[in-house]
Amino acid sequence: MGLFDFLSDKGEKQPVQPTTTPTGGNTDFFGNNANAADTTAAGDTYTVVSGDSLSKIAKNHYGDASKWHQIYEANKSTIGSNPDHIEVGQVLTMPKM
């Protein structure tokens, strides 16, 4: 069915109706439940690849290489005491900024 077929249909079709109605002020702009627990509250994850550094990851993910400190703080238990020593295959949690 093309655009002009719909326009020349003489109004036989009804507009699409929403399947659910919002429940008041408990939804955000997109209709998501604002009170639901956010499963990504800790942020996204990133798997380290060859040639990565925390500053490169921060630059690519946040657009600011100086945010590597936040990545390190969120992943101290995974990275260890040396932020310069990340290993290929490590899965890092990317904190929300």
SEVO-731508 format. One line per field, with one value per residue (C-alpha): residue in one letter; residue number from 1; x, y, z. Coordinates in nm, 3 decimals, decimal comma. Layout:
residuo A;...;
num NUM;...;
c1 X;...;
c2 Y;...;
c3 Z;...;
***
This chain:
residuo M;G;L;F;D;F;L;S;D;K;G;E;K;Q;P;V;Q;P;T;T;T;P;T;G;G;N;T;D;F;F;G;N;N;A;N;A;A;D;T;T;A;A;G;D;T;Y;T;V;V;S;G;D;S;L;S;K;I;A;K;N;H;Y;G;D;A;S;K;W;H;Q;I;Y;E;A;N;K;S;T;I;G;S;N;P;D;H;I;E;V;G;Q;V;L;T;M;P;K;M;
num 1;2;3;4;5;6;7;8;9;10;11;12;13;14;15;16;17;18;19;20;21;22;23;24;25;26;27;28;29;30;31;32;33;34;35;36;37;38;39;40;41;42;43;44;45;46;47;48;49;50;51;52;53;54;55;56;57;58;59;60;61;62;63;64;65;66;67;68;69;70;71;72;73;74;75;76;77;78;79;80;81;82;83;84;85;86;87;88;89;90;91;92;93;94;95;96;97;
c1 0,000;0,148;0,102;-0,152;-0,354;-0,400;-0,497;-0,755;-0,903;-1,204;-1,145;-1,231;-0,927;-0,907;-0,594;-0,381;-0,486;-0,234;-0,237;-0,187;-0,249;0,007;-0,051;-0,016;0,306;0,502;0,641;0,926;0,911;0,926;0,656;0,897;0,809;1,008;0,986;1,123;1,472;1,719;1,913;2,186;2,228;2,591;2,637;2,736;3,016;3,321;3,557;3,922;4,091;4,455;4,600;4,345;4,420;4,177;4,224;4,155;3,843;3,728;3,793;3,592;3,310;3,271;3,456;3,698;4,018;4,047;3,746;3,967;3,974;3,600;3,642;3,929;3,735;3,438;3,665;3,937;3,849;3,891;4,195;4,391;4,620;4,783;4,547;4,804;4,775;4,454;4,438;4,277;3,943;3,872;3,511;3,491;3,183;3,142;2,988;2,711;2,829;
c2 0,000;0,331;0,676;0,780;0,461;0,556;0,913;0,802;0,539;0,765;0,743;0,376;0,312;0,437;0,590;0,364;0,376;0,338;-0,008;0,126;0,457;0,629;0,587;0,950;1,113;0,787;0,782;0,966;1,139;0,806;0,638;0,425;0,360;0,620;0,417;0,096;-0,008;0,085;-0,225;-0,008;0,217;0,117;0,202;0,011;-0,241;-0,232;-0,518;-0,413;-0,472;-0,460;-0,108;0,026;0,250;0,399;0,743;0,608;0,433;0,750;0,960;0,720;0,663;1,007;1,235;1,338;1,145;1,300;1,098;0,788;0,837;0,765;0,446;0,338;0,410;0,207;-0,087;-0,092;-0,448;-0,565;-0,356;-0,367;-0,105;0,003;0,190;0,158;-0,220;-0,325;-0,655;-0,756;-0,921;-0,745;-0,630;-0,282;-0,107;0,234;0,465;0,705;1,064;
c3 0,000;-0,103;0,042;-0,216;-0,164;0,199;0,115;-0,139;0,099;0,183;0,558;0,602;0,821;1,176;1,326;1,540;1,905;2,189;2,345;2,697;2,859;3,081;3,452;3,545;3,659;3,698;3,346;3,182;2,843;2,658;2,865;3,067;3,428;3,623;3,944;3,799;3,902;3,631;3,532;3,379;3,682;3,703;3,336;3,028;3,003;2,780;2,694;2,672;2,336;2,235;2,244;2,492;2,787;3,033;2,878;2,526;2,650;2,829;2,516;2,296;2,544;2,703;2,461;2,739;2,811;3,158;3,276;3,300;3,678;3,702;3,498;3,722;4,043;3,917;3,825;4,093;4,194;3,834;3,736;4,061;4,211;3,883;3,647;3,367;3,374;3,204;3,020;2,692;2,762;3,091;3,113;3,261;3,394;3,236;3,497;3,396;3,361;
***
